[in-house]
Amino acid sequence: MPSSRPRPPGPRERPGWRRRLQSLLSVHSLATQVFLLQAVVIILLVVAAAVALVLQARYDSYEDAHNRSLGAAEAFAYGPGTAAALTSPDPAAVLQPAADEAARGAGVDFISVLSTDGVRYTDPEPELIGKRVEGDISRAAAGEAFTETFQGEPRDAVRAVVPVLDGNRRVVGLVSAGIQVANVGELLDLQMPILLGSAAGALVLATGGAALVSRRLRRQTHGLGPAEMTRMYEHHDAVLHAVREGVLIVGGDGRLLLANDEARRLLGLPPDADRRPVGELGLAPGITRLLVSGREVSDEVFLSGDRLLALSTRPTAPYGGVTGLVASLRDTTELRALSGRAEAARERLTLLYEAGVRIGTTLDVRRTARELAEVAVPRFADFVSVELLDPVLRGDEPAGLGAMRRTALSGIRDDHPLQPVGDAIRINITPMSTALANGQALLEPDLAASETWGSEDPEGRRQALEYGIRSLVTVPLRARGVVLGLVNYWRSEDAPRFDEDDISFAEELAARAAVAIDNARRYTREHAMAVTLQRSLLPRDLPEQDALGVAWRYLPAQAGVGGDWFDVIPLPGLRVALVVGDVVGHGMHAAATMGRLRTAVLNFSSLDLPPSDLLARLDDLVLRIDADQPPEAEGERAQVTGATCLYAIYDSVSGRCTLAHAGHLAPAVVDPEGRVVFPELPVSPPLGVGGLPFEETELDLSEGSRLVLFTDGLVEDRQRDVDEGLALLRDALAQPGLTPEETCVAVMSALLPDQPSDDIALLVARTRLLDRSRAAEWDVPPDVSAVSRVRAEAGRKLAEWGLEGSVFVAELVLSELLTNAIRYGTEPVRVRLLHGRTLIVEVSDGSSTSPHLRRAAATDEGGRGLFLVAQFSQRWGTRYVSPGKIIWAELSLGGELPEPVMVFDEELAW
């Protein structure tokens, strides 16, 4: 059998050099075409490069001539002695030798020294000395150096002209240096053989390289002729149509260029599909959009008839050079059916993982139920409803099945017929009641065919079925063996019905949610107890007083009760104490500590202490609280009490506010025009540090000013820092004319976070000033005889105020207090009457000794004065000031004299 491979030629058959040359030059050969194309391109590139090099060399030569000429001219012009030589009697004799030597040293053809009007002093050609140079040299005469290519007599040259300046910066001469154009061209002529030789060498090397490439190409094609190439195409065409994978080629204009037999079978293409637009082939819409869009995808699945086709597309431009798209498609119907269960299992594992992350993010029962409903829609059910027992919603332990309420509902649409959130749910409806009784999940795969579902509510059943709800899985929510509620998973007619495989997943999802709901329920109970305790320890109603208009807001933290508190405490002398504090930490311990500190502040305020002294005593109390803590149990840390406090006293008579703080934020002060300031307070440690003093600050407030006290929970949160919160507070307060209640509304609207992480206490007080006509004051000399005079003047002042009914009691109390101050006190002695909600009688002296109430014996001549004061007054007491003390008594306005409790002589004794 003869071989099909071509035999090498024998000795007589070897082609001669002519045949080899003809074969090489034959344009029918692919290798020859490539060689000729490369040769033409190389010649063009070499010629272009040679021309560019010649031009660049010419430019560089002239540029070098300009630079050398300018350098030589400047060096000679600025050289020492040049300017002096120009002003000498014979400049030519002095400068000619130097100019010739400088020209030889600088490598230029000439250096000429000229006068300012262009007459040569020196020149390499002596006959030119004394003659005027040609060309425009006015710029140099004006003081500007320049270079130019000069054409004229005596020679064409590249020259530079530089002015010579004397000590006064005046032009006293010119220096011209240059190189003849002929010499510049000689340099270019010397470079030209090198350039041309390099171009020729590059042409030879490139042509040889092209020949080598063409020879290599001939070896790679094995010398195949047209017949062999045709047979190769036929082989490729046979393979293209024999493979079990569809192949499509779509042109850039959206027309089908090629489709193999498998593609025609899978897509059902018509016989005349070639060259037709893809949109006219009747393909599935998704496939048509993909082929027209030109997107690059890998194994994207489309439904075509009853087949699932996996399409992969790639652009043809990088491979074939033509704009278009090649698509390969495989029939994956059977593969999808086999992998469907594995994909579903993987999807459910992913959903369970997400449920573990998304359910129980907060300790809120309703929020946790809502998270359960949201996580299952739409990946497991179309609608999910969660019903919880009423005790669970309150945070109590459920004791059996009772009233149940819909707590959460989520679905793919909002127009469903299911009961809304908040509705009471009947627990005697099957199959829900059956699932609750058995404690196990119950499946209703086809609600339309169910005989039990909806029998108690035919109208609700009809609405649900008409809406399209078709399948149900109901699962009890159980934790620690106790039923907390129920979760219902619903699917509509657009989704596959629930089956037995879905029950285990529904139970697992419900079990995870039940644990989170139970944790939230127990936290809700503890949180409610702590809130109840805290609110019982805070003031319910603010006391009546004349000095301030007050409004407040208190908001406990959503994540745990803290220890913030506030108080408004009336003080004698038409003064009011404002208190805001914050105990570090959350929970029952913080709430209980807050109650102890608030009670202590109330007790210390009754002593009428200055703010700094009150905080010092409060600091000692916190230290004792920490010292009294029981030893911590093993593995636990003892609770350490830390707290901040701001205590301010406002005097409505003087308009002065005295305040001190223990590690607390400074209050905001808003004047009647709406200007807001945060006063600088001395740095003070929090309560419980011990050993450090507390300093006071005094503020003079005009009437109508607002004093705003707050805790850090108002201005600091996870989403903002203190500076940002204070800026927001400043903007909210900068509105003139707001009442305290309106101020609270504005501040809470601007700064209240969605979920407060800390307690918020806000106290707003607007100042009032006592009318000067409602106050009277007398300086009393240290003489008992002055008592009657002051008593009479006080009676007239009370009559002027319209308080005739109070004159007798006021004179009686005033006589007792003033007589005691004169007898036992020191100077100065003063009396002050204040007419407010009550009548206040104040007697001050310079002594710090305070009287006290005692029971006088029947035989005692004195000792009954303070007893009388206590009987006729609503309140009385002693307030220490610097220097001395004030004994005060509050009397009712227009009150009658009470029944005497004891008999006393006409002359009252102290």
QUIRAFEN-V310225 format. One line per field, one symbol per residue. phi: phi as a letter, one per 20 degrees, with the letter a starting at -180 (. if undefined). psi: psi as a letter, one per 30 degrees, with the letter a starting at -180 (. if undefined). A space follows every 10 residues. Layout:
phi=???
psi=???
This chain:
phi=.feeffefff ffefffffff ffffefffef ffffffffff ffffffffff ffffffffff fffffgffff fffffffeff nfffffeffc ffffefffff fffffemdeb cddcffenef ecafdgfefn defenedfff feodebcbee creebfbecc ccfddefeme fdrccdcacf gfffffffff efgfffffff ffffffffff ffffffffff elmfegffff fffffffffg eefecfcccd ffenefebbf ffffffemff feffmefffd emfggfffff fffmfdccle ececmdddde dccbfegfdd ndfrbdcdcc edffffffef ffffffffff ffffffeeen fcecffffff fffffeddfc beccccdcfg gffeneffdn ebfccfdbbc bfcdefefff foffdfeeee effffffemc fcdcfcffef edfmfecgff fffffffofc bbcdcfecbl mdfdrbcddc cefedfffcf ffffffffff ffffffffff fffgffffff ffffffeefe ceffadecec bbbccfffer fdcfbbaccf cfnldcedcc bbefocofff fffgffffff ffffffelef gfffffffff fffffffeff gfffncdffd ecbdbccccd dffemdddbb ccmefffedd fgenfdcdff dgfcfffofm ndfdddcdce dffnfddddb dfffdcbfeb efffffffff ffefcfnffg fffgfffffe dfffcfebfc cccdcdfcdf fgfdccbced ffcfffffff ffffffffff endgfdffff ffffffffff fffdecfedc ccdcdcfced dccdbeeeed fcfbeeffef ecndffffgf fedfbbrcce cdenbcdcbd dfemfeffff ebecffefde
psi=kkkfkkkkka effkkafeee eeeefkffke eeeeeeeeee eeeeeeeeee eeeeeeeeee eeeeeeeeee eeeeeeeglk feeeefglei eeeefeeeee eeeeefglfl jkkllfggkk elkfjeffkf lkllljgeee ffgkkllljk jakflkljlk kklkkafghk jfllkkklkk eeeeeeeeee feeeeeeeee eeeeeeeeee eeeeeeeeee fghkaeeeee eeeeeeeeee fflhkkkkkk lfggkkekkl eeeeeefhkl ehfkglkefg fglkeeeeee eefgljljhk kljjbgkjkj kkkkkfefef fkkakkkkkk jgeeeeeefe eeeeeeeeee eeeeefefkg flhkeeeeee eeeeffkgfe lekkkkkkke eeefglkkia kbkkkkfkkk lflfglglkl kfkkkkggkk geeeeeefgl lkkjejfefk fekgffieee eeeeeefgkf lkkkkkjkkh gkkfbkkkkk kafflklkaf ffeeeeeeee eeeeeeeeee eeeeeeeeee eeeeefflke kklklfekkk llkkjlkffk kahkllljjk llhhlkkkkk ljkkllaeee eeeeeeeeee eeeeeffhll eeeeeeeeee eeeeeeffkl kklkglkkkk kkllkkkkkk jfefgkkkll liglkklkkj lffgkkljkj kkkkllkfek fklkllkkkj klkflkjjkl lffefklefl leeeeeeeee eefhjlgkle eeeeeeeeee fjlejkfllk kkjkkkklkk kffgkkkkkk likfffeeee eeeeeeeeee fghefgeeee eeeeeeeeee eeefalllkl kkkkjbelkk kkkllgkgkk llkljklffk faggefeeee eflellakkk ljlblkklkk klkgllklkk flkllejkk.
